[in-house]
């Protein structure tokens, strides 16, 4: 394999590398590394699997639910931002705070990292929010306290308010860390200990809710727990669940690291895919973002993270994940996460941050069947993905995460398309925290977005051509 010229297939779990740099937003400016020619060949007849309609998701600490008015149908801006990501999706409520939380039907709501209290009023707000968005819910129950009766009461209340929007309950958050790090259990705590507790909780809940759906094991790092759980509980699960972060935020957590390949990601996804295939249970990355602990300021809240999340979501789809929940909001340490795609400043202002634009771009291009493509990136840190809709419209997403190399991209297909257009994801620089646009448009203070600049692409010799500056992305739409 050549050092600087590699061919990629869309089915691979690939994260390209990138160095921090500056590029003009949506304007072709010659990069310091010059312009490279990239040919993308697409085989629309080779179908690789449908991306689920509810693939996109958001993740919350349970402490967010205890904040009245946040996840509420009356919170118009927040409601619009979630709707903007799709007519169906999944909210996952859990996180580290869930194993310190409690449910009190008529109690006072409390939003604290280790003392959250959720009441019926909170749950009614959440239920109305789910109905207004059309999204479903994964709800994490407290295993850390070993209080089965409270879990039964809480699950009954959640099921009553979520109704048919309830996708699954999880029992415990990151139980593979219970014996090392969280202190919920002794150091000797093992997978078998967890399985016994899970089954005990499940039986108690099913005694009250006979059709209660479950997901798990919600592992943080031990993918082997997912494989074993799939074998032990696969005949009674909605989802296999796992978490992923590049690493926990530290002084060495930078954009260069975030966008270089993570050695652990590809084998982890392959193990999850194999467990899913063997058990016939879909798997979901139900908690994820750039760096755990709320992200790294100056990295997780920049345009570079928008390019990362757009590519990362396609990487998961290519690895046959059923979906992904991108963490947002207040984290388990009690402060607003740098990585939040939707930022609530806790003073009444809600806004779309850079990562939201990456998710929004994915939402424009993920409806339908993944189809095969191959290309030689010519040394550019560039990835491409293709999705064919049921109406025979082809969406090609191209992400150029190179700091210096621009690309002249030609798209060739095995069937004829009559016209092509493009929407660009751009910003003044990779480290920009503002000025991000999709199709030349920003998300309004009311949470709305509509494309402003849609470029008509030239076609030559049966190929469609687009110039893609370093540090930008584009969604190309081909019409038959």
C-alpha positions in Angstrom: 0.0 0.0 0.0 1.4 3.4 -1.0 2.2 5.9 1.8 0.3 8.8 0.4 -2.3 7.1 -1.9 -4.9 4.9 -0.4 -8.2 3.6 -1.7 -11.2 3.4 0.7 -14.5 1.5 0.6 -17.5 3.0 2.3 -18.0 -0.1 4.4 -14.8 0.5 6.3 -14.8 2.2 9.8 -12.4 5.0 9.0 -11.4 8.2 10.7 -9.1 10.4 8.6 -6.4 12.6 10.1 -6.2 16.3 10.1 -4.0 19.2 11.4 -5.5 22.5 12.7 -5.5 25.2 10.1 -7.4 28.2 8.5 -9.5 28.2 5.4 -12.0 30.6 3.9 -15.7 29.8 4.5 -17.4 28.5 1.4 -15.0 30.3 -0.9 -12.3 28.5 -3.0 -8.9 29.7 -1.8 -5.8 27.9 -2.9 -4.5 25.8 0.0 -0.9 25.8 1.1 -0.7 22.2 0.0 -2.1 22.8 -3.5 -5.1 21.1 -5.2 -5.4 17.4 -5.7 -7.6 15.5 -8.1 -9.9 13.0 -6.5 -12.2 10.6 -8.4 -15.1 9.0 -6.5 -16.7 6.0 -8.3 -20.2 5.1 -7.0 -21.9 1.8 -7.5 -25.6 2.5 -6.8 -26.6 -1.1 -7.6 -24.5 -2.4 -4.7 -26.6 -1.7 -1.6 -24.9 -1.9 1.8 -27.9 -1.5 4.1 -30.4 1.1 5.1 -29.6 3.8 7.6 -32.4 3.6 10.2 -34.9 6.5 10.3 -34.2 7.1 14.0 -30.4 6.9 13.6 -29.8 10.4 14.9 -30.0 10.9 18.6 -29.1 13.2 21.5 -27.9 12.2 25.0 -28.6 13.8 28.3 -27.7 13.4 31.9 -30.8 12.7 34.0 -30.1 16.0 35.8 -31.2 17.8 32.6 -34.7 16.3 32.9 -34.9 17.6 36.5 -34.6 21.2 35.2 -38.1 22.4 34.6 -38.8 23.9 31.2 -35.8 22.5 29.3 -37.0 19.4 27.6 -40.5 20.8 27.3 -42.9 21.2 24.4 -43.2 24.9 25.5 -39.5 25.4 24.9 -40.0 26.5 21.3 -36.3 27.0 20.3 -35.1 23.8 21.8 -38.1 21.9 20.2 -37.3 23.4 16.8 -33.6 22.5 17.1 -34.4 18.9 17.8 -37.0 18.7 15.1 -34.5 20.2 12.7 -32.4 17.0 13.0 -35.2 14.8 11.8 -38.8 13.8 12.2 -37.7 10.7 14.2 -34.8 10.2 16.5 -33.9 9.0 19.9 -33.3 10.9 23.2 -31.2 8.9 25.7 -31.5 10.0 29.3 -29.0 8.5 31.7 -25.3 9.2 32.3 -23.3 9.1 35.5 -25.9 11.1 37.3 -28.5 8.4 36.8 -26.8 6.1 39.3 -27.0 8.8 42.0 -30.6 9.9 41.2 -33.9 9.2 42.7 -37.6 9.5 41.7 -40.2 11.1 43.9 -43.6 11.4 42.4 -44.6 14.7 44.1 -41.2 15.7 45.4 -39.2 18.8 44.7 -37.2 18.5 41.5 -33.4 18.8 42.1 -30.7 19.0 39.4 -27.4 18.1 41.0 -24.7 15.7 39.8 -25.0 13.4 42.8 -28.4 14.2 44.2 -30.8 14.6 41.2 -34.5 14.1 42.0 -37.0 13.7 39.1 -40.7 14.0 39.8 -43.9 13.5 37.8 -44.0 17.1 36.6 -40.6 16.6 35.0 -41.7 13.4 33.4 -44.9 14.9 32.0 -42.8 17.7 30.4 -40.5 15.1 28.8 -43.5 13.1 27.6 -45.0 16.1 25.9 -41.6 16.9 24.4 -41.4 13.4 22.9 -44.8 13.7 21.4 -44.1 17.1 19.9 -40.8 16.0 18.3 -41.9 12.4 17.3 -38.7 11.1 18.9 -38.3 8.0 21.1 -36.7 7.6 24.5 -34.1 5.4 26.1 -34.2 5.9 29.9 -31.5 4.8 32.3 -32.5 3.4 35.7 -30.4 3.7 38.8 -28.5 0.5 39.5 -25.9 2.2 41.7 -28.1 2.5 44.7 -29.3 -1.2 44.6 -32.8 0.0 45.2 -35.0 -2.2 43.0 -38.3 -0.9 44.4 -37.4 2.6 43.4 -36.5 1.4 39.9 -39.9 -0.3 39.6 -41.7 2.9 40.6 -39.6 5.0 38.3 -40.0 2.7 35.3 -43.8 2.7 35.8 -43.9 6.5 35.9 -41.6 6.8 32.8 -43.7 4.3 30.8 -46.9 6.1 31.7 -45.7 9.4 30.4 -43.6 8.2 27.4 -46.2 5.8 26.2 -45.4 4.5 22.8 -42.4 6.8 22.6 -40.5 4.5 25.1 -37.8 2.6 23.2 -36.1 0.9 26.1 -34.9 1.0 29.7 -31.3 0.6 30.6 -30.3 -0.7 34.0 -27.2 1.1 35.2 -24.8 3.4 33.5 -21.4 2.1 32.6 -21.6 -0.9 34.9 -18.2 -2.1 33.7 -16.8 0.8 35.7 -18.8 0.0 38.9 -15.8 -1.7 40.5 -13.2 0.6 39.2 -13.7 4.3 39.3 -17.3 5.0 40.3 -17.2 3.2 43.7 -20.7 1.8 43.3 -19.4 -1.7 43.9 -16.3 -3.4 45.2 -13.3 -3.8 43.0 -14.1 -7.5 42.5 -17.4 -6.6 40.7 -17.6 -8.6 37.5 -19.8 -9.1 34.4 -21.5 -12.0 36.1 -22.3 -9.8 39.1 -23.9 -7.3 36.8 -25.8 -9.9 34.9 -27.3 -11.2 38.1 -28.3 -7.7 39.2 -29.7 -6.8 35.8 -31.9 -9.9 35.7 -33.1 -9.3 39.2 -34.1 -5.7 38.3 -35.7 -6.8 35.1 -37.8 -9.4 36.8 -39.0 -6.9 39.4 -39.9 -4.4 36.6 -41.6 -7.0 34.5 -43.8 -8.0 37.4 -45.3 -4.5 37.1 -44.8 -3.8 33.4 -45.1 -7.1 31.5 -44.0 -5.7 28.2 -41.2 -3.4 29.4 -38.5 -3.1 26.8 -34.8 -3.3 27.7 -31.4 -2.3 26.3 -27.9 -2.9 27.6 -25.3 -3.4 29.0 -24.5 0.3 28.4 -20.8 -0.4 28.7 -18.2 2.4 28.9 -15.1 0.5 27.6 -15.4 -3.3 28.0 -16.8 -4.3 24.6 -16.5 -7.9 25.7 -19.4 -7.1 28.1 -21.6 -6.4 25.1 -20.6 -9.6 23.4 -21.4 -11.6 26.5 -24.6 -9.7 27.1 -25.8 -10.3 23.6 -25.3 -14.1 24.1 -27.0 -14.1 27.5 -29.9 -11.6 27.0 -30.1 -11.3 23.2 -33.5 -13.0 23.0 -35.0 -10.3 25.2 -33.4 -7.0 24.1 -34.3 -4.1 22.0 -30.8 -2.8 21.7 -27.2 -3.5 22.6 -25.7 -0.3 23.9 -22.1 1.0 24.3 -20.4 4.3 24.8 -17.5 5.9 23.0 -15.2 8.9 23.5 -11.8 9.5 21.9 -10.4 9.9 25.4 -11.2 11.9 28.5 -10.3 15.6 28.2 -6.7 16.4 29.2 -3.9 18.8 28.2 -3.0 16.6 25.2 -6.6 16.4 23.9 -6.5 18.5 20.7 -8.1 18.7 17.3 -5.2 16.9 15.7 -5.8 13.9 18.0 -9.6 14.0 17.6 -9.4 13.8 13.8 -6.6 11.3 13.5 -7.6 7.7 13.5 -8.4 6.3 16.9 -6.7 2.9 17.1 -9.4 1.5 19.3 -12.4 2.5 17.2 -12.3 0.1 14.3 -11.8 -3.1 16.3 -14.5 -1.9 18.8 -17.0 -1.4 16.1 -16.2 -4.7 14.5 -16.8 -6.5 17.8 -20.1 -4.7 18.2 -21.1 -5.5 14.7 -20.3 -9.2 15.2 -22.2 -9.3 18.5 -25.2 -7.7 16.8 -25.1 -10.1 13.9 -24.8 -13.2 16.1 -27.7 -12.1 18.4 -29.9 -10.4 15.7 -30.1 -7.4 18.1 -29.1 -4.0 16.7 -26.4 -2.0 18.5 -26.3 1.7 19.3 -23.6 4.0 20.5 -25.9 5.6 23.0 -23.5 8.0 24.6 -20.7 9.7 22.7 -18.9 12.9 21.9 -15.3 14.1 21.3 -13.6 14.0 24.8 -15.4 12.8 27.9 -15.8 15.0 30.9 -17.6 17.7 28.9 -15.1 18.0 26.1 -12.0 20.2 25.6 -12.6 24.0 25.3 -11.1 25.3 22.1 -11.4 21.9 20.5 -14.8 20.3 21.2 -16.6 23.6 20.6 -15.0 24.5 17.2 -15.8 23.9 13.5 -13.3 21.1 13.5 -15.6 19.1 15.8 -18.4 19.7 13.4 -16.4 18.0 10.6 -15.5 15.2 13.1 -19.1 14.5 14.1 -20.3 14.5 10.5 -17.7 12.0 9.5 -18.1 10.0 12.7 -21.8 9.5 12.2 -21.2 8.1 8.7 -18.4 5.9 10.1 -21.0 4.4 12.6 -23.6 4.0 9.8 -21.0 2.3 7.7 -20.3 -0.1 10.6 -24.0 -1.0 10.7 -24.8 0.8 13.9 -28.5 1.3 14.5 -27.9 4.8 15.7 -25.9 7.3 17.9 -26.7 9.6 20.7 -24.5 12.7 20.8 -24.1 14.1 24.3 -25.3 17.7 25.0 -26.1 20.0 27.8 -25.0 19.9 31.4 -22.6 17.0 32.1 -22.1 14.8 35.1 -19.7 17.4 36.7 -22.5 20.0 36.8 -21.2 22.4 34.1 -22.3 23.1 30.5 -20.2 20.8 28.2 -17.9 22.3 25.6 -19.0 19.6 23.2 -22.7 20.5 23.3 -24.3 20.6 19.9 -27.2 22.5 21.5 -26.1 25.0 24.1 -28.4 26.2 26.9 -26.6 29.0 28.9 -29.0 28.5 31.8 -30.0 32.2 31.4 -32.6 31.7 28.8 -30.5 31.6 25.6 -30.4 28.4 23.6 -28.3 28.2 20.5 -26.9 25.8 17.9 -23.1 25.3 18.3 -20.7 24.0 15.7 -21.4 20.3 16.3 -25.0 20.9 15.7 -24.2 22.0 12.1 -22.3 18.7 11.6 -25.4 16.8 12.8 -27.6 18.9 10.6 -25.5 18.2 7.6 -25.8 14.5 8.3 -29.6 14.8 8.5 -29.6 16.2 4.9 -27.9 13.2 3.5 -28.7 10.0 5.5 -32.2 9.0 4.2 -32.0 5.7 2.4 -29.6 2.9 1.5 -25.9 3.2 1.8 -24.3 2.3 -1.5 -20.8 1.3 -2.4 -18.1 3.7 -3.5 -14.4 3.8 -3.9 -11.8 6.5 -4.4 -8.2 7.4 -4.1 -7.8 10.4 -1.8 -4.5 11.4 -3.5 -3.0 12.1 -0.1 -5.8 14.4 1.0 -7.4 13.7 4.4 -10.8 13.3 2.7 -13.7 10.9 3.1 -16.8 10.3 1.1 -20.1 8.5 1.6 -23.1 7.8 -0.6 -26.7 7.2 0.2 -29.5 6.4 -2.3 -33.0 7.4 -1.4 -36.2 5.5 -2.2 -36.9 8.2 -4.8 -33.6 7.4 -6.6 -31.9 10.6 -5.4 -28.2 10.1 -4.6 -26.6 12.0 -1.7 -22.8 12.1 -1.7 -21.2 13.6 1.4 -17.5 14.6 1.1 -15.5 15.7 4.1 -12.2 17.4 3.6 -10.4 17.5 7.0 -7.1 18.3 5.5 -5.5 21.5 6.9 -3.7 22.5 3.7 -4.8 20.4 0.7 -7.8 21.4 -1.4 -9.4 18.8 -3.6 -11.0 18.9 -7.1 -13.5 16.0 -6.8 -15.1 14.2 -9.7 -18.1 12.0 -9.0 -18.8 9.1 -11.4 -21.8 6.8 -11.1 -23.0 3.5 -12.7 -26.3 5.0 -13.7 -27.1 8.4 -15.3 -28.1 11.4 -13.3 -29.3 14.5 -15.0 -28.3 17.3 -12.6 -26.3 17.8 -9.4 -26.2 20.5 -6.8 -24.2 21.0 -3.6 -24.6 22.5 -0.1 -21.4 23.4 1.7 -20.5 23.1 5.4 -18.0 25.8 6.1 -16.5 28.2 8.6 -13.7 30.9 8.7 -11.3 28.4 10.2 -11.1 24.9 11.8 -10.8 26.5 15.2 -13.8 28.9 14.7 -16.4 28.8 17.4 -18.8 31.0 15.3 -19.4 31.8 11.7 -20.4 28.2 10.8 -22.8 27.9 7.9 -24.5 25.1 6.1 -25.6 26.0 2.5 -24.6 29.6 3.3 -27.1 29.8 6.1 -27.0 29.9 9.9 -29.4 28.5 12.4 -31.6 31.4 13.6 -32.0 32.3 17.2 -35.4 30.6 17.0 -33.7 27.3 16.0 -34.7 27.4 12.3 -32.5 26.7 9.3 -33.1 26.7 5.6 -30.6 26.5 2.7 -29.5 29.8 1.2 -26.8 28.9 -1.3 -27.3 25.7 -3.3 -24.7 25.4 -6.1 -25.5 23.9 -9.4 -22.5 21.6 -10.3 -21.0 21.2 -13.8 -21.0 17.8 -15.5 -18.2 16.7 -17.8 -17.9 13.4 -19.6 -20.5 11.8 -17.4 -18.9 13.1 -14.2 -19.9 15.8 -11.8 -17.3 18.1 -10.4 -16.9 20.1 -7.2 -14.0 21.9 -5.7 -13.6 21.3 -2.0 -11.3 23.6 0.1 -9.3 22.2 2.9 -11.2 22.2 6.2 -14.7 22.0 4.7 -17.4 19.5 3.7 -20.1 19.3 1.0 -23.3 17.4 0.4 -23.8 16.7 -3.3 -27.3 15.8 -4.5 -27.7 14.0 -7.8 -31.1 13.8 -9.4 -32.1 11.2 -12.0 
